[in-house]
Amino acid sequence: MLIEAVVVVAAPASDQVTWLDKYDVPPDEIALGFDDAFRLAGRLVDEGRLSREVLPSLQMIDAVFSEMSQDTDVDRWTREALSTDAGWGRVRQLAREVLTVEGEEMSPLPSICIVR
């Protein structure tokens, strides 16, 4: 679940927009999905299913998303911001580093189930 969330964060902005449109969800769903999965990171490291080396990058992604959430600029949470906002660019870069260290592919983006 964590790697799938990181794959979505790491995806190019155009792929993220396509993914958001497919599931009819707003951009903050990318951050929320990461947040849910990030809570498992410590346990995954303890179980040997995730390398300790990626924890700082995962923590930084979490910190950037937290900072973005506290910002009153709602434009950061638009589809357009995915390709223009520095925060989105930073988390994308960090997520790609995590996938590289873990030996994971950046695609395809995972399927999700939306309960409405």
Residue frames as a rotation matrix with the C-alpha (Angstrom) as fourth column:
MET 1
0.570 0.821 0.000 0.00
0.821 -0.570 0.000 0.00
0.000 0.000 -1.000 0.00
LEU 2
0.449 -0.469 -0.760 2.83
0.146 -0.801 0.580 2.42
-0.882 -0.371 -0.292 0.82
ILE 3
-0.654 -0.726 0.213 4.72
0.305 0.005 0.952 1.74
-0.693 0.687 0.219 -2.40
GLU 4
-0.174 0.669 0.723 1.49
0.979 0.036 0.201 2.17
0.108 0.743 -0.661 -4.39
ALA 5
0.781 0.449 -0.434 0.94
0.533 -0.841 0.090 5.55
-0.325 -0.302 -0.896 -2.74
VAL 6
0.028 -0.868 -0.495 4.53
0.020 -0.495 0.869 6.53
-0.999 -0.035 0.004 -3.51
VAL 7
-0.576 -0.168 0.800 4.05
0.746 0.293 0.598 5.48
-0.335 0.941 -0.043 -7.14
VAL 8
0.445 0.811 0.380 1.15
0.884 -0.465 -0.044 7.94
0.141 0.356 -0.924 -7.43
VAL 9
0.730 -0.233 -0.643 3.18
0.148 -0.864 0.482 10.73
-0.667 -0.447 -0.596 -5.81
ALA 10
-0.253 -0.967 0.024 6.15
0.139 -0.012 0.990 10.00
-0.957 0.254 0.137 -8.12
ALA 11
0.067 0.334 0.940 4.13
0.925 0.333 -0.184 9.98
-0.375 0.882 -0.286 -11.34
PRO 12
-0.893 -0.310 0.327 4.46
0.431 -0.799 0.420 12.80
0.131 0.516 0.846 -13.86
ALA 13
-0.724 0.621 -0.299 1.84
-0.264 -0.650 -0.712 15.50
-0.637 -0.437 0.635 -13.38
SER 14
-0.406 0.593 -0.695 0.05
-0.888 -0.075 0.454 14.53
0.217 0.801 0.557 -16.60
ASP 15
-0.561 0.170 -0.810 -0.28
0.081 0.985 0.150 10.93
0.824 0.019 -0.567 -15.38
GLN 16
-0.901 0.246 -0.357 -1.54
0.363 -0.023 -0.932 12.15
-0.237 -0.969 -0.069 -12.01
VAL 17
-0.579 0.718 -0.387 -4.23
-0.705 -0.679 -0.205 14.24
-0.410 0.154 0.899 -13.71
THR 18
-0.363 0.420 -0.832 -5.32
-0.610 0.568 0.553 11.24
0.705 0.708 0.050 -15.80
TRP 19
-0.733 0.021 -0.680 -5.44
0.422 0.798 -0.431 9.10
0.533 -0.603 -0.594 -12.64
LEU 20
-0.863 0.427 -0.272 -7.47
0.014 -0.517 -0.856 11.75
-0.506 -0.742 0.440 -10.77
ASP 21
-0.434 0.713 -0.551 -9.90
-0.900 -0.375 0.223 12.05
-0.048 0.593 0.804 -13.67
LYS 22
-0.559 0.170 -0.811 -10.29
-0.214 0.916 0.339 8.27
0.801 0.363 -0.476 -13.93
TYR 23
-0.568 0.289 -0.771 -11.41
0.752 0.564 -0.343 8.05
0.336 -0.774 -0.537 -10.30
ASP 24
0.168 0.654 0.738 -13.08
0.283 -0.749 0.599 11.48
0.944 0.108 -0.311 -10.19
VAL 25
0.557 -0.100 -0.824 -11.13
0.825 -0.041 0.563 12.56
-0.090 -0.994 0.060 -7.11
PRO 26
0.965 -0.216 0.146 -9.43
-0.197 -0.971 -0.135 15.88
0.171 0.101 -0.980 -6.26
PRO 27
0.275 -0.955 -0.114 -5.63
-0.208 0.057 -0.977 16.31
0.939 0.292 -0.183 -6.14
ASP 28
-0.055 -0.323 0.945 -5.55
-0.976 -0.181 -0.119 16.19
0.209 -0.929 -0.306 -2.36
GLU 29
0.905 0.403 0.135 -6.40
-0.419 0.900 0.124 12.49
-0.071 -0.169 0.983 -2.68
ILE 30
0.457 -0.829 -0.321 -2.77
0.075 0.395 -0.915 11.94
0.886 0.395 0.243 -3.69
ALA 31
-0.447 -0.631 0.634 -1.57
-0.548 -0.367 -0.751 13.41
0.706 -0.684 -0.182 -0.40
LEU 32
0.225 0.619 0.753 -4.29
-0.972 0.193 0.132 11.70
-0.064 -0.761 0.645 1.64
GLY 33
0.916 0.070 -0.396 -3.44
-0.173 0.958 -0.230 8.32
0.363 0.280 0.889 0.13
PHE 34
-0.035 -0.994 -0.103 0.20
0.019 0.103 -0.995 8.85
0.999 -0.037 0.015 0.98
ASP 35
-0.322 -0.068 0.944 -0.67
-0.842 -0.436 -0.319 9.97
0.433 -0.898 0.083 4.51
ASP 36
0.697 0.656 0.289 -2.72
-0.717 0.637 0.282 6.85
0.001 -0.404 0.915 5.18
ALA 37
0.833 -0.395 -0.388 0.03
0.194 0.865 -0.463 4.55
0.518 0.310 0.797 3.93
PHE 38
-0.004 -0.908 0.419 2.91
-0.286 -0.400 -0.871 6.50
0.958 -0.123 -0.258 5.51
ARG 39
0.365 0.237 0.900 1.62
-0.918 -0.067 0.390 5.58
0.153 -0.969 0.193 8.96
LEU 40
0.991 0.049 0.128 2.80
-0.065 0.990 0.125 2.02
-0.120 -0.132 0.984 8.24
ALA 41
0.582 -0.801 -0.137 6.38
-0.385 -0.123 -0.915 2.96
0.716 0.585 -0.380 7.32
GLY 42
-0.086 -0.650 0.755 7.94
-0.990 -0.032 -0.140 2.30
0.115 -0.759 -0.641 10.73
ARG 43
0.397 0.321 0.860 6.36
-0.503 0.860 -0.088 -1.12
-0.767 -0.398 0.503 10.99
LEU 44
0.996 -0.029 -0.081 7.41
-0.058 0.466 -0.883 -2.01
0.063 0.884 0.463 7.44
VAL 45
0.221 -0.971 0.087 11.01
-0.691 -0.219 -0.689 -1.11
0.688 0.092 -0.720 8.27
ASP 46
-0.105 -0.227 0.968 10.87
-0.939 0.344 -0.021 -3.15
-0.329 -0.911 -0.250 11.50
GLU 47
0.625 0.436 0.647 9.55
-0.223 0.894 -0.388 -6.13
-0.748 0.098 0.656 9.54
GLY 48
-0.407 -0.890 0.206 12.30
0.039 0.208 0.977 -5.77
-0.913 0.406 -0.050 6.93
ARG 49
0.162 0.576 0.801 9.82
0.871 0.298 -0.391 -5.04
-0.464 0.761 -0.454 4.15
LEU 50
0.897 0.036 0.441 11.08
0.246 -0.869 -0.430 -1.49
0.367 0.494 -0.788 3.59
SER 51
-0.025 -0.987 -0.161 14.65
0.828 0.070 -0.557 -0.24
0.561 -0.147 0.815 3.80
ARG 52
0.329 0.053 -0.943 15.49
0.812 -0.525 0.254 2.14
-0.482 -0.849 -0.216 6.62
GLU 53
-0.681 -0.730 0.051 17.34
0.623 -0.542 0.563 4.24
-0.383 0.416 0.825 4.04
VAL 54
-0.542 0.519 0.661 14.07
0.519 -0.411 0.749 5.57
0.661 0.749 -0.047 2.56
LEU 55
0.107 0.649 -0.753 12.57
0.994 -0.089 0.064 6.75
-0.026 -0.756 -0.654 5.85
PRO 56
-0.489 -0.288 -0.823 14.07
0.397 -0.914 0.084 10.28
-0.777 -0.285 0.561 5.66
SER 57
-0.989 0.147 0.008 12.64
-0.052 -0.405 0.913 10.76
0.138 0.902 0.408 2.16
LEU 58
-0.290 0.935 -0.203 9.24
0.687 0.351 0.637 9.47
0.667 0.045 -0.744 3.22
GLN 59
-0.011 0.227 -0.974 9.30
0.913 -0.394 -0.102 11.76
-0.407 -0.891 -0.203 6.24
MET 60
-0.813 -0.321 -0.486 10.20
0.118 -0.907 0.403 14.71
-0.570 0.271 0.775 4.01
ILE 61
-0.752 0.636 0.174 7.29
0.244 0.022 0.970 13.91
0.612 0.772 -0.172 1.66
ASP 62
0.050 0.787 -0.615 5.02
0.949 0.154 0.274 13.89
0.310 -0.597 -0.740 4.69
ALA 63
-0.274 -0.243 -0.931 6.49
0.662 -0.750 0.000 17.21
-0.698 -0.616 0.366 5.89
VAL 64
-0.995 -0.084 -0.053 6.03
0.016 -0.660 0.751 18.89
-0.098 0.746 0.658 2.50
PHE 65
-0.416 0.909 0.015 2.42
0.466 0.199 0.862 17.71
0.781 0.365 -0.506 2.26
SER 66
0.071 0.417 -0.906 1.81
0.992 -0.126 0.020 18.94
-0.105 -0.900 -0.422 5.83
GLU 67
-0.649 -0.393 -0.651 3.28
0.344 -0.915 0.210 22.32
-0.679 -0.087 0.729 4.96
MET 68
-0.929 0.337 0.151 1.15
0.054 -0.279 0.959 22.49
0.366 0.899 0.241 1.83
SER 69
-0.163 0.923 -0.347 -1.96
0.787 0.334 0.519 21.64
0.595 -0.189 -0.781 3.86
GLN 70
-0.021 0.097 -0.995 -1.30
0.867 -0.493 -0.066 24.49
-0.497 -0.864 -0.074 6.28
ASP 71
-0.942 -0.327 -0.079 -0.89
0.228 -0.792 0.567 26.99
-0.248 0.516 0.820 3.46
THR 72
-0.153 0.947 -0.281 -4.03
0.098 -0.269 -0.958 29.01
-0.983 -0.174 -0.052 2.82
ASP 73
-0.404 -0.052 -0.913 -3.35
-0.838 -0.380 0.392 29.07
-0.368 0.924 0.109 -0.93
VAL 74
0.274 0.628 0.728 -5.97
-0.248 0.778 -0.577 26.64
-0.929 -0.022 0.369 -2.24
ASP 75
0.674 -0.063 -0.736 -4.43
-0.738 -0.068 -0.671 26.88
-0.007 0.996 -0.092 -5.69
ARG 76
-0.436 -0.886 0.160 -1.81
-0.891 0.450 0.063 24.36
-0.128 -0.115 -0.985 -4.48
TRP 77
-0.569 0.312 0.761 -4.53
-0.072 0.903 -0.424 21.69
-0.819 -0.296 -0.491 -4.58
THR 78
0.511 0.688 -0.516 -5.59
-0.601 -0.143 -0.786 22.05
-0.614 0.712 0.340 -8.20
ARG 79
0.749 -0.211 0.628 -4.81
0.502 0.800 -0.329 19.85
-0.433 0.562 0.705 -11.18
GLU 80
0.813 -0.449 0.371 -2.82
0.046 -0.586 -0.809 22.74
0.581 0.675 -0.455 -12.67
ALA 81
0.590 -0.587 0.555 -0.66
-0.808 -0.418 0.416 23.01
-0.013 -0.693 -0.721 -9.54
LEU 82
0.811 -0.281 0.513 0.51
0.130 0.942 0.311 19.43
-0.570 -0.185 0.800 -10.01
SER 83
0.476 -0.642 0.601 2.77
0.865 0.218 -0.452 20.66
0.159 0.735 0.659 -12.80
THR 84
0.311 -0.330 0.891 3.58
0.187 -0.898 -0.398 24.17
0.932 0.291 -0.218 -11.54
ASP 85
0.851 0.103 0.514 3.78
-0.440 -0.392 0.808 24.13
0.285 -0.914 -0.289 -7.72
ALA 86
-0.100 -0.995 0.002 7.23
-0.757 0.074 -0.649 23.70
0.645 -0.066 -0.761 -6.16
GLY 87
-0.186 0.091 0.978 5.85
-0.870 0.447 -0.207 21.52
-0.456 -0.890 -0.004 -3.36
TRP 88
0.824 0.521 0.222 4.42
-0.334 0.764 -0.552 19.03
-0.457 0.380 0.804 -5.83
GLY 89
0.621 -0.673 -0.402 7.72
-0.433 0.134 -0.892 19.00
0.653 0.728 -0.208 -7.69
ARG 90
-0.290 -0.763 0.578 9.62
-0.916 0.047 -0.398 18.33
0.276 -0.645 -0.713 -4.46
VAL 91
0.100 0.363 0.926 7.43
-0.668 0.715 -0.208 15.42
-0.737 -0.598 0.314 -3.33
ARG 92
0.946 0.220 -0.237 7.56
-0.320 0.539 -0.779 13.95
-0.043 0.813 0.581 -6.82
GLN 93
0.222 -0.953 -0.206 11.38
-0.637 0.018 -0.771 14.02
0.738 0.302 -0.603 -6.75
LEU 94
-0.401 -0.350 0.846 11.53
-0.907 0.282 -0.313 12.47
-0.129 -0.893 -0.431 -3.27
ALA 95
0.499 0.678 0.540 9.05
-0.548 0.729 -0.409 9.77
-0.671 -0.092 0.735 -4.22
ARG 96
0.835 -0.255 -0.488 11.11
-0.372 0.392 -0.841 8.84
0.405 0.884 0.232 -7.25
GLU 97
-0.227 -0.950 0.216 14.18
-0.809 0.060 -0.585 8.52
0.542 -0.307 -0.782 -5.03
VAL 98
-0.114 0.274 0.955 12.26
-0.799 0.546 -0.252 6.16
-0.590 -0.792 0.157 -2.73
LEU 99
0.862 0.504 0.048 11.20
-0.364 0.683 -0.633 3.99
-0.352 0.529 0.772 -5.67
THR 100
0.461 -0.778 -0.426 14.76
-0.562 0.115 -0.819 3.85
0.687 0.617 -0.384 -6.97
VAL 101
-0.454 -0.654 0.606 16.17
-0.878 0.214 -0.427 2.73
0.150 -0.726 -0.671 -3.62
GLU 102
-0.020 0.556 0.831 13.40
-0.609 0.653 -0.451 0.15
-0.793 -0.515 0.326 -3.23
GLY 103
-0.913 -0.391 0.120 13.90
-0.131 0.557 0.820 -1.13
-0.387 0.733 -0.560 -6.79
GLU 104
-0.105 0.969 0.225 10.28
0.538 0.245 -0.806 -0.40
-0.836 0.037 -0.547 -7.68
GLU 105
-0.603 0.021 0.798 8.84
0.772 -0.236 0.590 0.73
0.201 0.972 0.126 -10.99
MET 106
-0.913 0.251 -0.323 7.10
-0.121 -0.920 -0.372 4.09
-0.390 -0.301 0.870 -11.37
SER 107
-0.217 0.881 -0.420 4.18
-0.976 -0.200 0.087 2.70
-0.008 0.429 0.903 -13.31
PRO 108
-0.338 0.731 0.593 1.48
0.355 -0.484 0.800 1.67
0.872 0.481 -0.096 -13.71
LEU 109
-0.676 0.227 0.701 -0.45
-0.663 -0.602 -0.445 3.78
0.320 -0.766 0.558 -11.28
PRO 110
-0.966 0.257 -0.004 -2.48
0.230 0.855 -0.464 1.58
-0.116 -0.450 -0.886 -8.94
SER 111
-0.276 0.954 0.120 -6.20
0.179 -0.072 0.981 1.09
0.944 0.292 -0.151 -9.07
ILE 112
-0.990 0.050 0.135 -8.20
-0.143 -0.233 -0.962 2.40
-0.016 -0.971 0.238 -6.15
CYS 113
-0.343 0.928 -0.149 -11.69
0.795 0.371 0.479 1.77
0.500 0.046 -0.865 -4.86
ILE 114
-0.898 0.121 0.422 -13.72
-0.241 -0.939 -0.244 4.88
0.367 -0.321 0.873 -4.09
VAL 115
-0.438 0.790 -0.429 -16.58
0.892 0.439 -0.103 4.57
0.107 -0.428 -0.898 -1.63
ARG 116
-0.876 0.181 0.447 -19.10
-0.106 -0.976 0.189 7.36
0.470 0.118 0.875 -1.96
